[in-house]
């Protein structure tokens, strides 16, 4: 339904080529706050209009901008209101909130790569957590890069040759191996503590 609505909006406004950004960028910003449709729709649209690299880059920049704006909006201006209204609703995400407090940017990277939790909820959880602004920005930048790179690569199978698609996927795998290695190196002690607590 959302996909049809976006198509209708673009056709009604007569927007094609780069002009689709007049619709897709504001929608990405709204998505970062309200989470009313999957970001995947906009990523596919950007990739189809701007090719694989251009589409992924535009999607990445728009998602970063949206996430950071919502974070600052909630933390600086709406923190008290949000804490009163949403704290109970976020109880179901307590496990991830604890992981965010413990592992910082790495929990953000995981949650943005694998959309277990809607992206707008991640932004709101971060705003009420002790996570530093720098950690939120780095986690958002890396996490969005990971998600959009993966999804943009998968969605590009319809518009690029199989050989080229394999190159994108290979470089994504290298990127993920590096991220995992850095995470393990930085949090080896925490991982061992968690392992011991699970074992009793």
GUFIBA-946369 format. One record per residue (C-alpha): residue number from 1; z negated, x, y. Coordinates in Angstrom, 2 decimals, m for minus. Layout:
+-----+---------+---------+---------+
|   i |       w |       u |       v |
+-----+---------+---------+---------+
| NUM |       Z |       X |       Y |
...
+-----+---------+---------+---------+
//
This chain:
+-----+---------+---------+---------+
|   i |       w |       u |       v |
+-----+---------+---------+---------+
|   1 |    0.00 |    0.00 |    0.00 |
|   2 |   m0.94 |    2.82 |    2.42 |
|   3 |    2.24 |    4.69 |    1.52 |
|   4 |    4.33 |    1.58 |    2.31 |
|   5 |    2.45 |    1.12 |    5.58 |
|   6 |    3.16 |    4.73 |    6.64 |
|   7 |    6.86 |    4.30 |    5.75 |
|   8 |    6.98 |    1.08 |    7.76 |
|   9 |    5.29 |    2.76 |   10.74 |
|  10 |    7.72 |    5.69 |   10.73 |
|  11 |   10.74 |    3.37 |   10.47 |
|  12 |    9.45 |    1.03 |   13.17 |
|  13 |    8.87 |    3.92 |   15.58 |
|  14 |   12.16 |    5.52 |   14.55 |
|  15 |   10.51 |    8.86 |   13.82 |
|  16 |   12.29 |   11.44 |   11.68 |
|  17 |   12.15 |   15.22 |   11.29 |
|  18 |    9.46 |   16.98 |   13.34 |
|  19 |    8.65 |   13.74 |   15.18 |
|  20 |    6.82 |   12.43 |   12.11 |
|  21 |    3.94 |   14.64 |   13.30 |
|  22 |    3.31 |   12.09 |   16.06 |
|  23 |    2.10 |    9.80 |   13.28 |
|  24 |    0.88 |   12.13 |   10.54 |
|  25 |   m1.38 |   14.38 |   12.66 |
|  26 |   m3.37 |   11.47 |   14.18 |
|  27 |   m3.61 |    9.92 |   10.70 |
|  28 |   m4.98 |   13.20 |    9.31 |
|  29 |   m7.62 |   13.28 |   12.06 |
|  30 |   m8.63 |    9.67 |   11.31 |
|  31 |   m8.71 |   10.45 |    7.59 |
|  32 |  m11.15 |   13.28 |    8.27 |
|  33 |  m13.62 |   10.76 |    9.71 |
|  34 |  m13.00 |    7.52 |    7.81 |
|  35 |  m11.31 |    8.61 |    4.55 |
|  36 |   m9.27 |    5.43 |    4.19 |
|  37 |   m6.31 |    6.92 |    2.28 |
|  38 |   m5.52 |   10.02 |    0.17 |
|  39 |   m4.45 |   13.16 |    2.04 |
|  40 |   m1.96 |   13.69 |   m0.78 |
|  41 |    0.34 |   11.11 |    0.82 |
|  42 |    0.62 |   13.14 |    4.03 |
|  43 |    1.04 |   16.42 |    2.16 |
|  44 |    3.99 |   15.00 |    0.20 |
|  45 |    5.49 |   13.64 |    3.43 |
|  46 |    5.13 |   17.00 |    5.21 |
|  47 |    6.60 |   18.92 |    2.27 |
|  48 |    9.58 |   16.54 |    2.09 |
|  49 |   10.27 |   16.90 |    5.84 |
|  50 |    9.39 |   20.54 |    6.53 |
|  51 |   10.10 |   22.12 |    3.11 |
|  52 |    7.36 |   23.57 |    0.93 |
|  53 |    5.91 |   26.38 |    3.06 |
|  54 |    6.27 |   24.55 |    6.39 |
|  55 |    4.88 |   21.31 |    4.98 |
|  56 |    1.87 |   23.01 |    3.43 |
|  57 |    1.17 |   25.00 |    6.61 |
|  58 |    1.29 |   21.90 |    8.82 |
|  59 |   m0.91 |   19.93 |    6.40 |
|  60 |   m3.40 |   22.82 |    6.26 |
|  61 |   m3.64 |   23.14 |   10.04 |
|  62 |   m4.03 |   19.38 |   10.55 |
|  63 |   m6.73 |   19.09 |    7.84 |
|  64 |   m8.64 |   22.04 |    9.29 |
|  65 |   m8.50 |   20.56 |   12.78 |
|  66 |   m9.67 |   17.16 |   11.54 |
|  67 |  m12.53 |   18.54 |    9.48 |
|  68 |  m13.82 |   20.80 |   12.26 |
|  69 |  m13.60 |   18.05 |   14.91 |
|  70 |  m15.56 |   15.60 |   12.72 |
|  71 |  m18.15 |   18.26 |   11.92 |
|  72 |  m18.79 |   19.03 |   15.60 |
|  73 |  m18.70 |   15.35 |   16.56 |
|  74 |  m21.37 |   14.46 |   13.99 |
|  75 |  m23.53 |   17.53 |   14.42 |
|  76 |  m23.60 |   17.66 |   18.21 |
|  77 |  m23.33 |   14.05 |   19.33 |
|  78 |  m23.94 |   11.67 |   16.43 |
|  79 |  m26.45 |   13.56 |   14.28 |
|  80 |  m29.44 |   11.23 |   14.80 |
|  81 |  m27.36 |    8.07 |   14.39 |
|  82 |  m25.58 |    9.43 |   11.34 |
|  83 |  m28.81 |   10.65 |    9.76 |
|  84 |  m30.34 |    7.16 |   10.09 |
|  85 |  m27.31 |    5.19 |    8.95 |
|  86 |  m25.83 |    7.41 |    6.26 |
|  87 |  m28.66 |    9.44 |    4.74 |
|  88 |  m29.37 |    6.81 |    2.05 |
|  89 |  m25.68 |    6.34 |    1.26 |
|  90 |  m25.33 |   10.07 |    0.64 |
|  91 |  m28.14 |   10.09 |   m1.94 |
|  92 |  m25.59 |    9.83 |   m4.74 |
|  93 |  m24.19 |   13.18 |   m3.60 |
|  94 |  m27.62 |   14.92 |   m3.64 |
|  95 |  m26.54 |   17.33 |   m6.36 |
|  96 |  m23.62 |   18.55 |   m4.26 |
|  97 |  m25.77 |   18.65 |   m1.14 |
|  98 |  m28.19 |   21.00 |   m2.94 |
|  99 |  m25.30 |   23.17 |   m4.10 |
| 100 |  m23.97 |   23.26 |   m0.54 |
| 101 |  m27.36 |   24.41 |    0.73 |
| 102 |  m27.49 |   27.10 |   m2.00 |
| 103 |  m23.92 |   28.36 |   m2.20 |
| 104 |  m22.64 |   27.53 |    1.27 |
| 105 |  m18.91 |   27.92 |    1.74 |
| 106 |  m18.24 |   28.19 |   m1.99 |
| 107 |  m19.36 |   24.61 |   m2.62 |
| 108 |  m17.04 |   23.51 |    0.19 |
| 109 |  m14.16 |   25.44 |   m1.37 |
| 110 |  m14.76 |   23.77 |   m4.75 |
| 111 |  m15.18 |   20.26 |   m3.33 |
| 112 |  m12.06 |   20.53 |   m1.21 |
| 113 |   m9.99 |   22.04 |   m4.03 |
| 114 |  m11.00 |   19.41 |   m6.58 |
| 115 |  m11.41 |   16.11 |   m4.69 |
| 116 |  m14.57 |   14.98 |   m6.49 |
| 117 |  m15.90 |   13.72 |   m3.15 |
| 118 |  m13.70 |   12.28 |   m0.35 |
| 119 |  m12.95 |   14.83 |    2.36 |
| 120 |  m14.58 |   12.75 |    5.11 |
| 121 |  m17.84 |   12.63 |    3.11 |
| 122 |  m17.70 |   16.43 |    2.76 |
| 123 |  m17.41 |   16.72 |    6.55 |
| 124 |  m20.36 |   14.37 |    7.09 |
| 125 |  m22.53 |   16.06 |    4.42 |
| 126 |  m21.87 |   19.42 |    6.05 |
| 127 |  m22.85 |   18.10 |    9.48 |
| 128 |  m26.34 |   17.09 |    8.29 |
| 129 |  m26.89 |   20.16 |    6.11 |
| 130 |  m28.36 |   23.52 |    7.21 |
| 131 |  m24.93 |   25.04 |    6.66 |
| 132 |  m23.97 |   27.26 |    9.60 |
| 133 |  m20.92 |   26.48 |   11.71 |
| 134 |  m19.21 |   29.71 |   10.64 |
| 135 |  m19.80 |   28.90 |    6.96 |
| 136 |  m18.42 |   25.39 |    7.41 |
| 137 |  m15.28 |   26.67 |    9.13 |
| 138 |  m14.65 |   29.36 |    6.48 |
| 139 |  m15.34 |   26.94 |    3.63 |
| 140 |  m13.04 |   24.35 |    5.18 |
| 141 |  m10.23 |   26.82 |    5.87 |
| 142 |  m10.33 |   28.31 |    2.35 |
| 143 |  m10.95 |   24.98 |    0.60 |
| 144 |   m8.13 |   23.18 |    2.40 |
| 145 |   m5.83 |   26.13 |    1.74 |
| 146 |   m6.66 |   25.93 |   m1.96 |
| 147 |   m6.16 |   22.15 |   m2.22 |
| 148 |   m2.99 |   21.98 |   m0.14 |
| 149 |   m1.48 |   25.04 |   m1.81 |
| 150 |   m2.11 |   23.52 |   m5.24 |
| 151 |   m1.04 |   19.98 |   m4.41 |
| 152 |    1.89 |   21.11 |   m2.25 |
| 153 |    3.11 |   23.28 |   m5.12 |
| 154 |    2.83 |   20.44 |   m7.64 |
| 155 |    4.55 |   17.96 |   m5.34 |
| 156 |    7.35 |   20.44 |   m4.61 |
| 157 |    8.69 |   20.25 |   m8.18 |
| 158 |   11.05 |   17.50 |   m7.06 |
| 159 |   12.64 |   19.49 |   m4.23 |
| 160 |   12.71 |   23.15 |   m5.27 |
| 161 |   14.16 |   24.96 |   m8.31 |
| 162 |   11.83 |   25.50 |  m11.26 |
| 163 |   11.93 |   29.30 |  m10.78 |
| 164 |   10.77 |   29.00 |   m7.17 |
| 165 |    8.03 |   26.56 |   m8.15 |
| 166 |    6.74 |   29.14 |  m10.64 |
| 167 |    6.38 |   31.72 |   m7.86 |
| 168 |    4.20 |   29.37 |   m5.78 |
| 169 |    2.02 |   28.61 |   m8.79 |
| 170 |    1.68 |   32.29 |   m9.73 |
| 171 |    0.53 |   33.28 |   m6.24 |
| 172 |   m1.88 |   30.35 |   m6.21 |
| 173 |   m3.38 |   31.61 |   m9.49 |
| 174 |   m3.83 |   35.08 |   m7.97 |
| 175 |   m5.50 |   33.52 |   m4.92 |
| 176 |   m7.94 |   31.58 |   m7.13 |
| 177 |   m8.80 |   34.63 |   m9.27 |
| 178 |   m9.67 |   36.57 |   m6.10 |
| 179 |  m11.83 |   33.71 |   m4.78 |
| 180 |  m13.70 |   33.38 |   m8.09 |
| 181 |  m14.27 |   37.13 |   m8.30 |
| 182 |  m15.69 |   37.25 |   m4.76 |
| 183 |  m17.92 |   34.24 |   m5.48 |
| 184 |  m19.34 |   35.76 |   m8.70 |
| 185 |  m19.95 |   39.09 |   m6.99 |
| 186 |  m21.80 |   37.51 |   m4.04 |
| 187 |  m23.85 |   35.00 |   m6.03 |
| 188 |  m24.47 |   36.68 |   m9.38 |
| 189 |  m28.26 |   36.44 |   m8.97 |
| 190 |  m28.09 |   32.71 |   m8.13 |
| 191 |  m25.83 |   32.07 |  m11.11 |
| 192 |  m28.28 |   33.83 |  m13.43 |
| 193 |  m31.20 |   31.82 |  m12.01 |
| 194 |  m29.29 |   28.57 |  m12.56 |
| 195 |  m28.44 |   29.61 |  m16.10 |
| 196 |  m32.10 |   30.36 |  m16.91 |
| 197 |  m33.25 |   27.04 |  m15.42 |
| 198 |  m30.72 |   25.11 |  m17.55 |
| 199 |  m31.86 |   26.90 |  m20.68 |
| 200 |  m35.43 |   25.86 |  m20.08 |
+-----+---------+---------+---------+
//
